[in-house]
Amino acid sequence: MKKIAMQMAMSILSNGCFCQVVHSPIRAHYITATSYSKEFTDVFSFINNQAALISLKSAGAGVYGEQRFLLKETSMYSLAFALPTSEGGFGFEANYFGDNDYNESQIGIAYAKKIGGLVDIGVQFNYYDIRIAGYGTVGTVNFEAGAIFHLTEKFQFGLHVYNPVGGKLGKNTDEKLASIFTVGAGYDASKQFFVSAEIVKEENKPVNVNAALQYIFAKQFFLRTGIETGSGSPFAGAGLLWQNFRLDISVSYHPQLGVSPGTVLIYRFIKKEG
């Protein structure tokens, strides 16, 4: 992996590149699969569409860790905090991918507000950087925005854009962060079952479709599964609810690179009644 990091360093920080390299933002679809739901929204949902902060029923904090392809050098970690208030929803996220030799990170602050009774909108400002040991750090400020339309009590439709104006990673490189446009929808079939799908167009990549479903089969247990068609990667996970805590064990599979296990821990700030 150190050899790979060195090659990436030369690509990212060299002024002699003959083609522009576009980097994808750090993301894990498993933890954002419920962005277009009113029943199943959690603290990670706003990462995929900031307007989802309005559907959050209580404040919460969550952490997610994933060892991509069973390699320490490609580990990913996400932290999220969300706070719904009468003035709108507030969110904070931090993501990290890589190791000491090569890593990418992003931090962001989000805000969402209800517009009338049928539309929620949100915006987030981020700082994204790439660091390579011995070569330094390059980064850029970007923003993203989303809207969710509550067409019925059960059906939600949404739009989201990430980094629409582009921008280079640093002043002296040809590297840039991708622009991404998403159209998504979700259907809360019942208080136990939810299904969603989204069409994603990322810069320099073909159109990708992400689909997911979640089913609560007992008061404390649920299953979540889905697929990212762009890489042909299915994912699945099971969650346990205990008082204010939620623990998930997840796994995804890439046809060429293999298995990526992950763990989610969420705490909801719910006051006890009485």
Contacts in CASP RR format, 6 or more apart in sequence:
PFRMAT RR
TARGET T0000
AUTHOR 0000-0000-0000
METHOD contacts of the structure
MODEL  1
MKKIAMQMAMSILSNGCFCQVVHSPIRAHYITATSYSKEFTDVFSFINNQ
AALISLKSAGAGVYGEQRFLLKETSMYSLAFALPTSEGGFGFEANYFGDN
DYNESQIGIAYAKKIGGLVDIGVQFNYYDIRIAGYGTVGTVNFEAGAIFH
LTEKFQFGLHVYNPVGGKLGKNTDEKLASIFTVGAGYDASKQFFVSAEIV
KEENKPVNVNAALQYIFAKQFFLRTGIETGSGSPFAGAGLLWQNFRLDIS
VSYHPQLGVSPGTVLIYRFIKKEG
1 71 0 8 1.000
1 73 0 8 1.000
1 74 0 8 1.000
1 99 0 8 1.000
1 101 0 8 1.000
1 102 0 8 1.000
2 101 0 8 1.000
4 73 0 8 1.000
4 102 0 8 1.000
5 73 0 8 1.000
5 101 0 8 1.000
5 102 0 8 1.000
5 132 0 8 1.000
5 133 0 8 1.000
8 102 0 8 1.000
8 132 0 8 1.000
9 102 0 8 1.000
9 132 0 8 1.000
9 134 0 8 1.000
9 135 0 8 1.000
11 17 0 8 1.000
11 21 0 8 1.000
11 175 0 8 1.000
12 21 0 8 1.000
12 130 0 8 1.000
12 132 0 8 1.000
12 135 0 8 1.000
12 138 0 8 1.000
12 169 0 8 1.000
12 173 0 8 1.000
12 175 0 8 1.000
13 132 0 8 1.000
13 135 0 8 1.000
13 136 0 8 1.000
13 138 0 8 1.000
13 172 0 8 1.000
13 173 0 8 1.000
14 173 0 8 1.000
15 172 0 8 1.000
15 173 0 8 1.000
15 174 0 8 1.000
17 173 0 8 1.000
17 174 0 8 1.000
17 175 0 8 1.000
19 174 0 8 1.000
20 174 0 8 1.000
20 175 0 8 1.000
20 176 0 8 1.000
21 174 0 8 1.000
21 175 0 8 1.000
21 176 0 8 1.000
22 175 0 8 1.000
22 176 0 8 1.000
22 177 0 8 1.000
22 178 0 8 1.000
22 203 0 8 1.000
22 204 0 8 1.000
23 104 0 8 1.000
23 130 0 8 1.000
23 169 0 8 1.000
23 175 0 8 1.000
23 176 0 8 1.000
23 177 0 8 1.000
23 178 0 8 1.000
24 178 0 8 1.000
24 202 0 8 1.000
25 106 0 8 1.000
25 128 0 8 1.000
25 162 0 8 1.000
25 163 0 8 1.000
25 177 0 8 1.000
25 178 0 8 1.000
25 180 0 8 1.000
26 76 0 8 1.000
26 78 0 8 1.000
26 95 0 8 1.000
26 96 0 8 1.000
26 97 0 8 1.000
26 104 0 8 1.000
26 105 0 8 1.000
26 106 0 8 1.000
27 47 0 8 1.000
27 48 0 8 1.000
27 95 0 8 1.000
28 64 0 8 1.000
28 66 0 8 1.000
28 76 0 8 1.000
28 78 0 8 1.000
29 48 0 8 1.000
29 210 0 8 1.000
29 212 0 8 1.000
29 226 0 8 1.000
29 228 0 8 1.000
29 235 0 8 1.000
30 224 0 8 1.000
30 235 0 8 1.000
30 237 0 8 1.000
30 250 0 8 1.000
30 252 0 8 1.000
30 262 0 8 1.000
30 264 0 8 1.000
31 44 0 8 1.000
31 47 0 8 1.000
31 64 0 8 1.000
31 78 0 8 1.000
31 264 0 8 1.000
32 44 0 8 1.000
32 45 0 8 1.000
32 47 0 8 1.000
32 48 0 8 1.000
33 196 0 8 1.000
33 210 0 8 1.000
33 212 0 8 1.000
33 214 0 8 1.000
33 224 0 8 1.000
33 226 0 8 1.000
34 40 0 8 1.000
34 41 0 8 1.000
34 42 0 8 1.000
34 45 0 8 1.000
34 52 0 8 1.000
34 194 0 8 1.000
34 196 0 8 1.000
34 212 0 8 1.000
34 214 0 8 1.000
35 41 0 8 1.000
35 45 0 8 1.000
35 46 0 8 1.000
35 47 0 8 1.000
35 48 0 8 1.000
35 49 0 8 1.000
35 52 0 8 1.000
35 148 0 8 1.000
35 196 0 8 1.000
36 49 0 8 1.000
36 52 0 8 1.000
36 148 0 8 1.000
36 156 0 8 1.000
36 157 0 8 1.000
36 158 0 8 1.000
36 184 0 8 1.000
36 185 0 8 1.000
36 186 0 8 1.000
36 196 0 8 1.000
36 198 0 8 1.000
37 45 0 8 1.000
37 55 0 8 1.000
37 156 0 8 1.000
37 186 0 8 1.000
37 188 0 8 1.000
37 194 0 8 1.000
37 196 0 8 1.000
38 55 0 8 1.000
38 150 0 8 1.000
38 153 0 8 1.000
38 154 0 8 1.000
38 156 0 8 1.000
38 188 0 8 1.000
39 188 0 8 1.000
39 191 0 8 1.000
39 194 0 8 1.000
40 188 0 8 1.000
40 194 0 8 1.000
40 214 0 8 1.000
41 52 0 8 1.000
41 55 0 8 1.000
41 56 0 8 1.000
41 57 0 8 1.000
42 56 0 8 1.000
42 246 0 8 1.000
42 266 0 8 1.000
43 56 0 8 1.000
43 60 0 8 1.000
43 61 0 8 1.000
43 62 0 8 1.000
43 80 0 8 1.000
43 81 0 8 1.000
43 82 0 8 1.000
43 266 0 8 1.000
43 268 0 8 1.000
44 62 0 8 1.000
44 64 0 8 1.000
44 78 0 8 1.000
44 80 0 8 1.000
44 264 0 8 1.000
44 266 0 8 1.000
45 52 0 8 1.000
45 53 0 8 1.000
45 55 0 8 1.000
45 56 0 8 1.000
46 52 0 8 1.000
46 53 0 8 1.000
46 56 0 8 1.000
46 80 0 8 1.000
46 82 0 8 1.000
46 91 0 8 1.000
46 93 0 8 1.000
46 110 0 8 1.000
46 112 0 8 1.000
46 124 0 8 1.000
47 78 0 8 1.000
47 80 0 8 1.000
47 93 0 8 1.000
48 160 0 8 1.000
48 182 0 8 1.000
49 122 0 8 1.000
49 146 0 8 1.000
49 147 0 8 1.000
49 148 0 8 1.000
49 158 0 8 1.000
49 160 0 8 1.000
49 182 0 8 1.000
50 91 0 8 1.000
50 110 0 8 1.000
50 111 0 8 1.000
50 112 0 8 1.000
50 122 0 8 1.000
50 123 0 8 1.000
50 124 0 8 1.000
50 144 0 8 1.000
50 145 0 8 1.000
50 146 0 8 1.000
50 160 0 8 1.000
51 112 0 8 1.000
51 120 0 8 1.000
51 121 0 8 1.000
51 122 0 8 1.000
51 146 0 8 1.000
51 147 0 8 1.000
51 148 0 8 1.000
51 158 0 8 1.000
52 112 0 8 1.000
52 120 0 8 1.000
52 148 0 8 1.000
53 82 0 8 1.000
53 84 0 8 1.000
53 88 0 8 1.000
53 89 0 8 1.000
53 90 0 8 1.000
53 91 0 8 1.000
53 110 0 8 1.000
53 111 0 8 1.000
53 112 0 8 1.000
53 120 0 8 1.000
53 122 0 8 1.000
54 84 0 8 1.000
54 88 0 8 1.000
54 89 0 8 1.000
54 112 0 8 1.000
54 113 0 8 1.000
54 114 0 8 1.000
54 120 0 8 1.000
54 148 0 8 1.000
55 120 0 8 1.000
55 148 0 8 1.000
56 82 0 8 1.000
56 84 0 8 1.000
56 89 0 8 1.000
57 84 0 8 1.000
58 84 0 8 1.000
58 268 0 8 1.000
58 269 0 8 1.000
58 270 0 8 1.000
59 81 0 8 1.000
59 82 0 8 1.000
59 83 0 8 1.000
59 84 0 8 1.000
59 268 0 8 1.000
59 269 0 8 1.000
60 81 0 8 1.000
60 82 0 8 1.000
60 83 0 8 1.000
60 266 0 8 1.000
60 267 0 8 1.000
60 268 0 8 1.000
60 269 0 8 1.000
61 79 0 8 1.000
61 80 0 8 1.000
61 81 0 8 1.000
61 82 0 8 1.000
61 266 0 8 1.000
61 267 0 8 1.000
61 269 0 8 1.000
62 79 0 8 1.000
62 80 0 8 1.000
62 81 0 8 1.000
62 264 0 8 1.000
62 265 0 8 1.000
62 266 0 8 1.000
62 267 0 8 1.000
63 77 0 8 1.000
63 78 0 8 1.000
63 79 0 8 1.000
63 80 0 8 1.000
63 264 0 8 1.000
63 265 0 8 1.000
64 76 0 8 1.000
64 77 0 8 1.000
64 78 0 8 1.000
64 79 0 8 1.000
64 80 0 8 1.000
64 262 0 8 1.000
64 263 0 8 1.000
64 264 0 8 1.000
64 265 0 8 1.000
65 75 0 8 1.000
65 76 0 8 1.000
65 77 0 8 1.000
65 78 0 8 1.000
65 262 0 8 1.000
65 263 0 8 1.000
65 264 0 8 1.000
66 75 0 8 1.000
66 76 0 8 1.000
66 77 0 8 1.000
66 250 0 8 1.000
66 260 0 8 1.000
66 261 0 8 1.000
66 262 0 8 1.000
66 263 0 8 1.000
67 74 0 8 1.000
67 75 0 8 1.000
67 260 0 8 1.000
67 261 0 8 1.000
67 262 0 8 1.000
68 74 0 8 1.000
68 75 0 8 1.000
68 76 0 8 1.000
68 97 0 8 1.000
68 257 0 8 1.000
68 260 0 8 1.000
69 254 0 8 1.000
69 257 0 8 1.000
69 258 0 8 1.000
69 259 0 8 1.000
69 260 0 8 1.000
70 258 0 8 1.000
70 259 0 8 1.000
70 260 0 8 1.000
70 261 0 8 1.000
72 99 0 8 1.000
73 98 0 8 1.000
73 99 0 8 1.000
73 101 0 8 1.000
73 102 0 8 1.000
74 97 0 8 1.000
74 98 0 8 1.000
75 97 0 8 1.000
75 98 0 8 1.000
75 99 0 8 1.000
76 95 0 8 1.000
76 96 0 8 1.000
76 97 0 8 1.000
76 98 0 8 1.000
77 95 0 8 1.000
77 96 0 8 1.000
77 97 0 8 1.000
78 93 0 8 1.000
78 94 0 8 1.000
78 95 0 8 1.000
78 96 0 8 1.000
79 93 0 8 1.000
79 94 0 8 1.000
79 95 0 8 1.000
80 91 0 8 1.000
80 92 0 8 1.000
80 93 0 8 1.000
80 94 0 8 1.000
81 91 0 8 1.000
81 92 0 8 1.000
81 93 0 8 1.000
82 89 0 8 1.000
82 90 0 8 1.000
82 91 0 8 1.000
82 92 0 8 1.000
83 89 0 8 1.000
83 90 0 8 1.000
83 91 0 8 1.000
84 90 0 8 1.000
87 113 0 8 1.000
88 111 0 8 1.000
88 112 0 8 1.000
88 113 0 8 1.000
88 114 0 8 1.000
89 110 0 8 1.000
89 111 0 8 1.000
89 112 0 8 1.000
89 113 0 8 1.000
90 109 0 8 1.000
90 110 0 8 1.000
90 111 0 8 1.000
91 109 0 8 1.000
91 110 0 8 1.000
91 111 0 8 1.000
91 124 0 8 1.000
92 107 0 8 1.000
92 108 0 8 1.000
92 109 0 8 1.000
92 110 0 8 1.000
93 106 0 8 1.000
93 107 0 8 1.000
93 108 0 8 1.000
93 110 0 8 1.000
93 124 0 8 1.000
94 105 0 8 1.000
94 106 0 8 1.000
94 107 0 8 1.000
94 108 0 8 1.000
95 105 0 8 1.000
95 106 0 8 1.000
95 107 0 8 1.000
96 103 0 8 1.000
96 104 0 8 1.000
96 105 0 8 1.000
97 103 0 8 1.000
97 104 0 8 1.000
97 105 0 8 1.000
98 104 0 8 1.000
100 133 0 8 1.000
101 132 0 8 1.000
101 133 0 8 1.000
102 130 0 8 1.000
102 131 0 8 1.000
102 132 0 8 1.000
102 133 0 8 1.000
103 130 0 8 1.000
103 131 0 8 1.000
104 128 0 8 1.000
104 129 0 8 1.000
104 130 0 8 1.000
104 131 0 8 1.000
105 128 0 8 1.000
105 129 0 8 1.000
105 131 0 8 1.000
106 126 0 8 1.000
106 127 0 8 1.000
106 128 0 8 1.000
106 129 0 8 1.000
107 126 0 8 1.000
107 127 0 8 1.000
108 124 0 8 1.000
108 125 0 8 1.000
108 126 0 8 1.000
108 127 0 8 1.000
109 124 0 8 1.000
109 125 0 8 1.000
110 122 0 8 1.000
110 123 0 8 1.000
110 124 0 8 1.000
111 122 0 8 1.000
111 123 0 8 1.000
111 124 0 8 1.000
112 120 0 8 1.000
112 121 0 8 1.000
112 122 0 8 1.000
112 123 0 8 1.000
113 120 0 8 1.000
113 121 0 8 1.000
113 122 0 8 1.000
114 120 0 8 1.000
115 121 0 8 1.000
117 150 0 8 1.000
118 149 0 8 1.000
118 150 0 8 1.000
118 151 0 8 1.000
119 147 0 8 1.000
119 148 0 8 1.000
119 149 0 8 1.000
119 150 0 8 1.000
120 147 0 8 1.000
120 148 0 8 1.000
120 150 0 8 1.000
121 145 0 8 1.000
121 146 0 8 1.000
121 147 0 8 1.000
121 148 0 8 1.000
122 145 0 8 1.000
122 146 0 8 1.000
122 147 0 8 1.000
123 143 0 8 1.000
123 144 0 8 1.000
123 145 0 8 1.000
123 146 0 8 1.000
124 143 0 8 1.000
124 144 0 8 1.000
124 145 0 8 1.000
125 141 0 8 1.000
125 142 0 8 1.000
125 143 0 8 1.000
126 141 0 8 1.000
126 142 0 8 1.000
126 143 0 8 1.000
126 144 0 8 1.000
127 139 0 8 1.000
127 140 0 8 1.000
127 141 0 8 1.000
128 139 0 8 1.000
128 140 0 8 1.000
128 141 0 8 1.000
128 142 0 8 1.000
128 169 0 8 1.000
128 177 0 8 1.000
129 137 0 8 1.000
129 138 0 8 1.000
129 139 0 8 1.000
129 140 0 8 1.000
129 169 0 8 1.000
130 137 0 8 1.000
130 138 0 8 1.000
130 139 0 8 1.000
130 169 0 8 1.000
130 175 0 8 1.000
131 137 0 8 1.000
138 169 0 8 1.000
138 170 0 8 1.000
138 173 0 8 1.000
138 175 0 8 1.000
139 169 0 8 1.000
139 170 0 8 1.000
140 167 0 8 1.000
140 168 0 8 1.000
140 169 0 8 1.000
140 170 0 8 1.000
140 176 0 8 1.000
140 177 0 8 1.000
142 162 0 8 1.000
142 163 0 8 1.000
142 165 0 8 1.000
142 166 0 8 1.000
142 167 0 8 1.000
142 177 0 8 1.000
143 163 0 8 1.000
143 164 0 8 1.000
144 160 0 8 1.000
144 161 0 8 1.000
144 162 0 8 1.000
144 163 0 8 1.000
145 160 0 8 1.000
145 161 0 8 1.000
146 158 0 8 1.000
146 159 0 8 1.000
146 160 0 8 1.000
146 161 0 8 1.000
147 158 0 8 1.000
147 159 0 8 1.000
147 160 0 8 1.000
148 156 0 8 1.000
148 157 0 8 1.000
148 158 0 8 1.000
149 156 0 8 1.000
149 157 0 8 1.000
149 158 0 8 1.000
150 156 0 8 1.000
151 157 0 8 1.000
153 188 0 8 1.000
154 187 0 8 1.000
154 188 0 8 1.000
154 189 0 8 1.000
155 185 0 8 1.000
155 186 0 8 1.000
155 187 0 8 1.000
155 188 0 8 1.000
156 185 0 8 1.000
156 186 0 8 1.000
156 187 0 8 1.000
156 188 0 8 1.000
157 184 0 8 1.000
157 185 0 8 1.000
157 186 0 8 1.000
158 183 0 8 1.000
158 184 0 8 1.000
158 185 0 8 1.000
159 182 0 8 1.000
159 183 0 8 1.000
159 184 0 8 1.000
160 180 0 8 1.000
160 181 0 8 1.000
160 182 0 8 1.000
160 184 0 8 1.000
161 179 0 8 1.000
161 180 0 8 1.000
161 181 0 8 1.000
161 182 0 8 1.000
162 178 0 8 1.000
162 179 0 8 1.000
162 180 0 8 1.000
162 181 0 8 1.000
162 182 0 8 1.000
163 177 0 8 1.000
163 178 0 8 1.000
163 179 0 8 1.000
163 180 0 8 1.000
164 179 0 8 1.000
164 181 0 8 1.000
165 179 0 8 1.000
166 176 0 8 1.000
166 177 0 8 1.000
166 179 0 8 1.000
167 176 0 8 1.000
167 177 0 8 1.000
168 174 0 8 1.000
168 175 0 8 1.000
168 176 0 8 1.000
169 175 0 8 1.000
169 176 0 8 1.000
169 177 0 8 1.000
178 202 0 8 1.000
178 203 0 8 1.000
178 204 0 8 1.000
178 205 0 8 1.000
179 202 0 8 1.000
179 203 0 8 1.000
180 200 0 8 1.000
180 201 0 8 1.000
180 202 0 8 1.000
180 203 0 8 1.000
181 200 0 8 1.000
181 201 0 8 1.000
182 198 0 8 1.000
182 199 0 8 1.000
182 200 0 8 1.000
182 201 0 8 1.000
183 198 0 8 1.000
183 199 0 8 1.000
184 196 0 8 1.000
184 197 0 8 1.000
184 198 0 8 1.000
184 199 0 8 1.000
185 196 0 8 1.000
185 197 0 8 1.000
185 198 0 8 1.000
186 194 0 8 1.000
186 195 0 8 1.000
186 196 0 8 1.000
186 197 0 8 1.000
187 194 0 8 1.000
187 195 0 8 1.000
187 196 0 8 1.000
188 194 0 8 1.000
189 195 0 8 1.000
191 216 0 8 1.000
192 215 0 8 1.000
192 216 0 8 1.000
192 217 0 8 1.000
193 213 0 8 1.000
193 214 0 8 1.000
193 215 0 8 1.000
193 216 0 8 1.000
194 213 0 8 1.000
194 214 0 8 1.000
194 215 0 8 1.000
195 211 0 8 1.000
195 212 0 8 1.000
195 213 0 8 1.000
195 214 0 8 1.000
196 211 0 8 1.000
196 212 0 8 1.000
196 213 0 8 1.000
197 209 0 8 1.000
197 210 0 8 1.000
197 211 0 8 1.000
197 212 0 8 1.000
198 209 0 8 1.000
198 210 0 8 1.000
198 211 0 8 1.000
199 207 0 8 1.000
199 208 0 8 1.000
199 209 0 8 1.000
200 207 0 8 1.000
200 208 0 8 1.000
200 209 0 8 1.000
200 210 0 8 1.000
201 207 0 8 1.000
201 208 0 8 1.000
202 208 0 8 1.000
205 230 0 8 1.000
206 230 0 8 1.000
208 228 0 8 1.000
208 229 0 8 1.000
208 230 0 8 1.000
209 229 0 8 1.000
209 230 0 8 1.000
210 226 0 8 1.000
210 227 0 8 1.000
210 228 0 8 1.000
210 229 0 8 1.000
211 226 0 8 1.000
211 227 0 8 1.000
211 229 0 8 1.000
212 224 0 8 1.000
212 225 0 8 1.000
212 226 0 8 1.000
212 227 0 8 1.000
213 224 0 8 1.000
213 225 0 8 1.000
213 226 0 8 1.000
214 222 0 8 1.000
214 223 0 8 1.000
214 224 0 8 1.000
215 222 0 8 1.000
215 223 0 8 1.000
215 224 0 8 1.000
216 222 0 8 1.000
217 223 0 8 1.000
219 241 0 8 1.000
220 240 0 8 1.000
220 241 0 8 1.000
220 242 0 8 1.000
221 238 0 8 1.000
221 239 0 8 1.000
221 240 0 8 1.000
221 241 0 8 1.000
222 238 0 8 1.000
222 239 0 8 1.000
222 241 0 8 1.000
223 236 0 8 1.000
223 237 0 8 1.000
223 238 0 8 1.000
223 239 0 8 1.000
224 236 0 8 1.000
224 237 0 8 1.000
224 238 0 8 1.000
224 239 0 8 1.000
224 248 0 8 1.000
224 250 0 8 1.000
225 234 0 8 1.000
225 235 0 8 1.000
225 236 0 8 1.000
225 237 0 8 1.000
226 234 0 8 1.000
226 235 0 8 1.000
226 236 0 8 1.000
227 233 0 8 1.000
227 234 0 8 1.000
227 235 0 8 1.000
228 235 0 8 1.000
231 254 0 8 1.000
231 255 0 8 1.000
232 254 0 8 1.000
232 255 0 8 1.000
233 252 0 8 1.000
233 253 0 8 1.000
233 254 0 8 1.000
233 255 0 8 1.000
234 252 0 8 1.000
234 253 0 8 1.000
235 250 0 8 1.000
235 251 0 8 1.000
235 252 0 8 1.000
235 253 0 8 1.000
236 250 0 8 1.000
236 251 0 8 1.000
236 252 0 8 1.000
237 248 0 8 1.000
237 249 0 8 1.000
237 250 0 8 1.000
237 251 0 8 1.000
238 248 0 8 1.000
238 249 0 8 1.000
239 246 0 8 1.000
239 247 0 8 1.000
239 248 0 8 1.000
239 249 0 8 1.000
239 264 0 8 1.000
240 246 0 8 1.000
240 247 0 8 1.000
240 248 0 8 1.000
244 267 0 8 1.000
244 268 0 8 1.000
244 269 0 8 1.000
244 270 0 8 1.000
245 265 0 8 1.000
245 266 0 8 1.000
245 267 0 8 1.000
245 268 0 8 1.000
246 264 0 8 1.000
246 265 0 8 1.000
246 266 0 8 1.000
246 267 0 8 1.000
246 268 0 8 1.000
247 263 0 8 1.000
247 264 0 8 1.000
247 265 0 8 1.000
247 266 0 8 1.000
248 263 0 8 1.000
248 264 0 8 1.000
248 265 0 8 1.000
249 261 0 8 1.000
249 262 0 8 1.000
249 263 0 8 1.000
250 261 0 8 1.000
250 262 0 8 1.000
250 263 0 8 1.000
250 264 0 8 1.000
251 259 0 8 1.000
251 260 0 8 1.000
251 261 0 8 1.000
251 262 0 8 1.000
252 259 0 8 1.000
252 260 0 8 1.000
253 259 0 8 1.000
253 260 0 8 1.000
254 260 0 8 1.000
END
